[in-house]
């Protein structure tokens, strides 16, 4: 369907509520890519650039761009008369007016209204039909000036009108074309009176061809059409001048025309002969082509009739290749070879029988051939599968036998290697035992020598220890004797002086356990003899080192023993009451009241 501007305008006018903005938008949407149509803002005039896109459009004509405002397009597109005017015209007594404005009842309604655009298109089409049906010529009128004054020409205005009307293009086309033209009959009638009698009976077209070719005109100066001849600019006048020249020149032209006629007839005869020969070859070619067509048609019919059988035989014969592969594979069998060969021969005979059946039976159907082929393929596949299984089993058995032999050989080699390794290990073990025994013997000798030396040193040490103990025992006995004598002497002196004897603790000999314990402590890792009591207490409460805790415990016990020994050694030597705070001699001396030297008030002790 056409989407022209006038068509879109008619469609918009048929809507219930037509709008010029909607019409303008549709024009832009349908022709947005066309180079002739543009938006108003692309105009050169400032007045048009102020229009909105839905208020107008710009068309680039041959003469220039024109901006159209669409505000009144819909109102002006309606060509229908008012109802009152239609009534007046229909009531007119003039029949011509009634016929011009005849109203059809079928054309009533909004969708069938007559628009100005549709009327313009109809009239333009009628005009084009009339122009094409006859040879109408036009006289172009131009406006010489804008002042409407005679005998005054504006060159720029006139040239612009000629350019816009396309006159320059027509002149350029005529310069490169054939502007002069005339029908063959008219040209023959014009120059018939100048021709002799032998040329007057010629055909008009033949006369024109003979005359133009016999003259000295170039082939590019004229062209022959179907009904007329075309001349280059100025060539028709030259032809007319030649035809109206003196009789001698005309006689020469006539002789050239006769020569051309003879030549053209000879050429036509030669051409006709060539055409006849070509026709002969064409007939022979068509006969051979007919034979080829018959051959191909017959071949097609035969292939259509016997093609399925032939294809079936070809497919079944192709199974022989598979059968040969099966035969080749069967040669590799060692067991059941004869049985497999018989089965293969049976399949081969079955293939042959199926092929013979297809050849003999001309009425066999393609479905039956496909069924036979499928059965044979199934049997061959089954035979191939069975044979492959046998070959696989045979290969597996051979492989197992080979692996068994390899395993036996490996085990034999392994046993030999193990025996050799065992022998080498035994020899190595014997050598090692001998070397160990020799080393043990040497070590025992060294140990025995060391033991003897240690025993000797231990005996010496024991002897020295015994000597030390004997010496300590003598010293201790001497000390005891001395203590005893001192005690007896002190006791006697105390009795004589009526004094008190201070009892000293008896000397206690250290036992072996105490000595060993002191020796172990002296050799310990920790020396806590210089630690404070608070440090020992904090260490016992916080430490997790067992050895350190044990050392703290021994150090605490040692200090406790020292304290008790000191306490026992420094206990009171005189007899005192438990409530006495000082010795009696001190208390007695304190009870004496000394005369105060500096104070008159006597000092009394509380």
Buried (B, 14 or more C-beta within 10 A) or exposed (E): EEEEBBBBBBBBBBEEEBEBEBBBEBBBEBBEEEEEBBBBEEBEEEEBEEBEEBBBBBBBEEEEBEBBBBEEBBEEBEEEBEEEEEEEBEEEEEEEEBEEBEEEEEEEEEEEBEBBBBEEBEEEEEEEEEEEEEEEEEEEEBEBEEEEEEEEEBEEBBEBBBEBBEBEEBEEEEEEEBBBBBBBBEBBEEBEEBBEEEBEEBEBBBBBBBBBBBBEBEEEBBBEEEEBBBBBBEBBEBBEEBBEEEEEEBEEBBEBBBEBBEEBEEEEEEEEEEEEEEEEEEEEEEEEEEEEEEEEEEEEEEEEEEEBBBBBBEBBEEBEEBBEEBBEBBEEBEEEEEEBBEBBEEBBEBBEEBBEEBEEEEEBEEEBBBEBBEEBBEBBEEBBEEBEEBBEEBEEEEEEEEEEEEEEEEEEEEEEEEEEEEEEEEEEEEEEEEEEEEEEEEEEEEEEEEEEEEEEEEEEEEEEEEEEEEEEEEEEEEEEEEEEEEBEEBEEEEEEEEEEEEEEEEEEEEEEEEEEBEEEBEEBEBEBEEBEEEEBEEBEEEEEEEEBEEBBEBBBEBBEEEEEEEEEEEEEEEEEEEEEEEEEEEEEEEEEEEEEEEEEEEEEEE
